[in-house]
Amino acid sequence: MAHQLLKGKRGIIFGALDERSIAWKVALDAVAEGAQIVLSNAPIALRMGKINELSKLCNDAPVIAADATSIPDLENLMTQGMEKLGGKFDFMLHSIGMSPNVRKNISYTDTNYDNFLKTLDISALSFHKVLQTAMKLDALNEWSSVLALSYIAAQRTFPGYNDMADAKSVLESIARSFGYQYGFAKKVRVNTISQSPTVTTAGSGVAGFNAFIDYAEKLSPLGNATADDCAKYCISLFSDYTRMVTMQNLFHDGGFSNTGVSHLLIEDLNKLNA
């Protein structure tokens, strides 16, 4: 049920690919809550995905291609977006991540460093570029909210996550460092959300992902947070009800991040040892 929490607000949603994308669900919820949005993804993702279908579901939201690692692309996106929506933005979602090493099944200890640099640029530095471009263009209103999606592998070791773990660590650091600067400059708040393992196109590329979803489900007291729940959490952080939350990495994981072991996992281990 919508409550018009974002009525009168404008935003950019980066990274919606298909119905499984968290960004897709955030876009739908943002519009349902009264926002106007611009949808953006890399040109190749626009060709592969279903973003034009999403646009139709979001009141014909403008779709503007942008490689988030390219400053000129981001400048064009934000300039065009402000023109199309009739003003500055109030929120942005960064839902962008890709590792060539993961895609090519190259292990962390055998990492290809050219690939590693691409992982960092696409998955982390692009967030800095989005924030820097927005600041230089004065594209965000005061008290705007900028979010990026992260994962607990930024703090704890999950071997299959490979160099994406390093990228998420950098992403979270950027949120703190740029959040400090943007807070003093324009009262803009910057946060990351550390989401439960979620079945998305990107997540499904991680080795052992399905087994880990089951593990996390049994460890988390509330179970895994779904993509739908994550979208609702994003909306709350775009809203005026969270104006004083910034520079945080916010765990949205059903309690996984603070649980050492659960009785469900112990029962499974006992069965294996029986």
C-alpha positions as CSV (number, residue, x, y, z in Angstrom):
1,M,0.0,0.0,0.0
2,A,1.5,3.3,-1.1
3,H,1.5,6.4,1.2
4,Q,2.9,9.0,-1.2
5,L,6.1,9.2,0.8
6,L,8.0,10.6,-2.3
7,K,5.3,12.9,-3.6
8,G,6.9,15.8,-5.5
9,K,10.4,14.2,-5.5
10,R,12.5,13.4,-8.5
11,G,15.2,10.6,-8.8
12,I,17.5,8.6,-10.9
13,I,17.5,4.8,-10.7
14,F,20.7,3.2,-11.9
15,G,21.0,-0.5,-12.8
16,A,17.5,-1.9,-13.4
17,L,17.9,-4.8,-15.8
18,D,14.9,-7.1,-15.4
19,E,12.1,-8.1,-13.0
20,R,14.7,-9.7,-10.7
21,S,16.7,-6.5,-10.2
22,I,16.4,-4.7,-6.9
23,A,16.6,-1.5,-8.9
24,W,13.6,-2.6,-10.9
25,K,11.5,-3.0,-7.7
26,V,12.8,0.3,-6.3
27,A,11.7,2.1,-9.5
28,L,8.2,0.7,-9.3
29,D,7.8,1.5,-5.6
30,A,9.2,5.0,-6.0
31,V,6.7,5.8,-8.7
32,A,3.9,4.3,-6.6
33,E,5.0,6.6,-3.8
34,G,4.5,9.6,-6.0
35,A,8.0,10.2,-7.4
36,Q,9.1,11.0,-10.9
37,I,12.1,9.1,-12.0
38,V,14.7,8.7,-14.7
39,L,15.9,5.2,-15.5
40,S,19.5,4.6,-16.5
41,N,21.9,1.8,-17.4
42,A,24.9,1.1,-19.5
43,P,24.1,1.0,-23.3
44,I,24.8,-2.8,-23.5
45,A,22.5,-3.4,-20.5
46,L,19.7,-1.4,-22.2
47,R,20.0,-3.7,-25.2
48,M,20.0,-6.9,-23.1
49,G,17.5,-6.0,-20.5
50,K,13.8,-5.0,-20.3
51,I,14.2,-1.4,-19.1
52,N,11.7,-0.1,-21.7
53,E,9.1,-2.4,-20.3
54,L,9.9,-0.9,-16.9
55,S,9.6,2.6,-18.2
56,K,6.0,1.9,-19.3
57,L,5.2,0.6,-15.8
58,C,6.6,3.9,-14.4
59,N,4.5,6.4,-16.1
60,D,6.7,6.4,-19.2
61,A,9.8,7.3,-17.2
62,P,12.6,8.7,-19.4
63,V,15.3,6.1,-20.2
64,I,18.8,7.6,-20.6
65,A,21.8,5.5,-21.5
66,A,24.9,6.1,-19.4
67,D,28.1,4.2,-18.7
68,A,28.5,5.1,-15.0
69,T,32.2,4.9,-15.3
70,S,32.1,7.8,-17.9
71,I,32.0,11.3,-16.6
72,P,30.6,12.7,-19.9
73,D,27.9,10.1,-19.9
74,L,26.9,11.0,-16.3
75,E,26.9,14.7,-17.1
76,N,24.6,14.1,-20.1
77,L,22.4,11.9,-18.0
78,M,21.9,14.4,-15.2
79,T,21.6,17.4,-17.5
80,Q,19.0,15.7,-19.6
81,G,17.3,14.2,-16.6
82,M,16.8,17.6,-15.0
83,E,15.4,19.0,-18.2
84,K,13.0,16.1,-18.7
85,L,11.7,16.1,-15.1
86,G,11.8,19.9,-14.7
87,G,14.2,20.3,-11.8
88,K,16.9,18.9,-9.6
89,F,16.9,15.4,-8.1
90,D,16.0,14.4,-4.6
91,F,17.3,10.8,-4.6
92,M,19.5,8.5,-6.5
93,L,20.0,4.7,-6.4
94,H,23.3,3.1,-7.4
95,S,22.7,-0.5,-8.1
96,I,25.7,-1.2,-10.3
97,G,28.2,-4.1,-10.0
98,M,30.2,-6.4,-12.2
99,S,33.4,-8.4,-12.0
100,P,35.1,-9.8,-15.1
101,N,37.0,-12.1,-12.8
102,V,33.8,-13.6,-11.4
103,R,32.3,-13.9,-14.9
104,K,35.4,-15.7,-16.2
105,N,35.7,-17.9,-13.2
106,I,39.1,-16.6,-12.3
107,S,40.0,-17.3,-8.7
108,Y,40.9,-14.5,-6.3
109,T,44.5,-15.8,-5.9
110,D,44.9,-15.9,-9.7
111,T,43.2,-12.6,-10.3
112,N,43.7,-10.8,-13.6
113,Y,44.6,-7.3,-12.5
114,D,43.2,-5.6,-15.6
115,N,39.9,-7.3,-14.7
116,F,40.3,-6.3,-11.1
117,L,40.6,-2.6,-12.0
118,K,37.5,-2.9,-14.1
119,T,35.7,-4.4,-11.2
120,L,36.7,-1.5,-9.0
121,D,35.8,1.1,-11.6
122,I,32.4,-0.4,-12.4
123,S,31.3,-1.5,-8.9
124,A,32.8,1.2,-6.7
125,L,34.5,4.2,-8.4
126,S,31.3,4.7,-10.5
127,F,29.6,5.7,-7.2
128,H,32.2,8.4,-6.6
129,K,31.8,9.5,-10.2
130,V,28.0,9.8,-9.7
131,L,28.4,11.8,-6.6
132,Q,31.1,14.0,-8.0
133,T,29.1,14.7,-11.1
134,A,26.0,15.5,-9.1
135,M,27.9,17.9,-6.9
136,K,29.6,19.7,-9.8
137,L,26.3,20.1,-11.7
138,D,24.5,21.0,-8.5
139,A,22.0,18.3,-9.5
140,L,20.7,17.4,-6.1
141,N,18.4,19.4,-3.9
142,E,19.2,20.0,-0.2
143,W,18.4,17.0,2.0
144,S,18.5,14.6,-1.0
145,S,19.3,11.0,-0.4
146,V,21.8,8.8,-2.4
147,L,22.0,5.1,-1.8
148,A,24.2,2.3,-3.1
149,L,23.7,-1.4,-2.7
150,S,26.4,-3.4,-0.9
151,Y,27.0,-6.7,0.7
152,I,28.5,-8.1,4.0
153,A,31.5,-9.5,2.0
154,A,32.8,-6.0,2.4
155,Q,33.6,-6.8,6.0
156,R,33.7,-10.6,6.2
157,T,35.2,-13.2,3.9
158,F,33.0,-15.0,1.5
159,P,35.4,-16.7,-0.9
160,G,33.1,-17.0,-3.9
161,Y,32.5,-13.3,-3.9
162,N,36.0,-12.8,-5.2
163,D,37.2,-9.2,-6.0
164,M,33.6,-7.9,-5.6
165,A,34.3,-8.0,-1.9
166,D,37.1,-5.5,-2.3
167,A,34.9,-3.4,-4.5
168,K,32.1,-3.3,-1.9
169,S,34.6,-2.2,0.7
170,V,35.6,0.7,-1.4
171,L,32.0,1.5,-2.2
172,E,31.2,1.7,1.5
173,S,34.2,3.9,2.2
174,I,33.1,6.3,-0.6
175,A,29.7,6.6,1.0
176,R,31.4,7.7,4.3
177,S,33.9,10.0,2.7
178,F,31.6,11.7,0.2
179,G,28.8,11.7,2.7
180,Y,30.9,13.9,5.0
181,Q,31.7,16.3,2.1
182,Y,28.1,16.4,0.7
183,G,26.5,16.7,4.1
184,F,28.4,19.9,4.9
185,A,28.1,21.3,1.4
186,K,24.4,20.6,0.7
187,K,22.8,18.5,3.5
188,V,22.8,15.6,1.1
189,R,22.9,12.2,2.8
190,V,24.8,9.2,1.4
191,N,24.4,5.6,2.6
192,T,24.9,2.0,1.6
193,I,22.6,-0.9,2.2
194,S,24.1,-4.3,2.9
195,Q,21.4,-6.6,1.6
196,S,20.8,-10.3,2.1
197,P,21.9,-12.6,-0.7
198,T,19.2,-12.0,-3.3
199,V,18.3,-13.9,-6.5
200,T,19.2,-11.3,-9.2
201,T,21.0,-11.6,-12.5
202,A,24.2,-10.2,-11.0
203,G,24.1,-12.3,-7.8
204,S,23.4,-15.6,-9.6
205,G,26.9,-15.3,-11.1
206,V,28.7,-15.9,-7.8
207,A,30.0,-19.4,-7.2
208,G,27.9,-21.5,-4.8
209,F,25.3,-18.7,-4.6
210,N,22.2,-21.0,-4.3
211,A,23.8,-23.0,-1.4
212,F,24.7,-19.8,0.4
213,I,21.1,-18.4,0.1
214,D,19.9,-21.5,1.9
215,Y,22.7,-21.1,4.6
216,A,21.8,-17.4,5.1
217,E,18.1,-18.2,5.3
218,K,18.8,-20.6,8.2
219,L,21.2,-18.4,10.0
220,S,19.1,-15.2,9.9
221,P,16.4,-15.0,12.6
222,L,14.0,-13.2,10.3
223,G,15.2,-15.1,7.2
224,N,16.7,-13.5,4.1
225,A,15.4,-10.0,3.2
226,T,13.7,-10.2,-0.2
227,A,14.3,-7.8,-3.1
228,D,10.8,-6.4,-2.5
229,D,11.6,-5.7,1.2
230,C,14.9,-4.0,0.1
231,A,13.0,-1.8,-2.3
232,K,10.7,-0.7,0.6
233,Y,13.7,0.0,2.7
234,C,15.2,2.2,-0.1
235,I,12.0,4.2,-0.3
236,S,12.1,4.9,3.5
237,L,15.7,6.1,3.1
238,F,14.6,8.4,0.2
239,S,11.8,9.8,2.3
240,D,11.9,12.7,4.7
241,Y,11.5,10.4,7.6
242,T,15.3,9.5,7.5
243,R,16.7,13.0,7.0
244,M,19.4,12.6,9.6
245,V,20.7,9.2,8.5
246,T,24.0,9.5,6.6
247,M,27.4,8.0,6.1
248,Q,26.1,4.6,7.3
249,N,26.3,1.1,6.0
250,L,22.8,-0.2,6.9
251,F,22.4,-4.0,7.2
252,H,19.1,-5.2,5.7
253,D,19.6,-8.9,6.2
254,G,17.1,-10.4,8.7
255,G,19.7,-10.3,11.4
256,F,22.4,-12.3,9.6
257,S,25.1,-9.8,10.3
258,N,24.8,-10.1,14.1
259,T,24.2,-13.9,14.3
260,G,27.0,-16.3,14.9
261,V,25.1,-19.6,14.6
262,S,21.5,-20.7,14.6
263,H,19.7,-23.8,16.0
264,L,18.6,-24.6,12.4
265,L,22.2,-24.9,11.3
266,I,23.2,-26.9,14.3
267,E,20.3,-29.3,13.6
268,D,21.6,-29.7,10.0
269,L,25.2,-30.3,11.3
270,N,23.9,-32.9,13.8
271,K,22.1,-34.7,11.0
272,L,25.3,-34.8,8.9
273,N,27.3,-36.2,11.9
274,A,24.7,-38.7,12.9
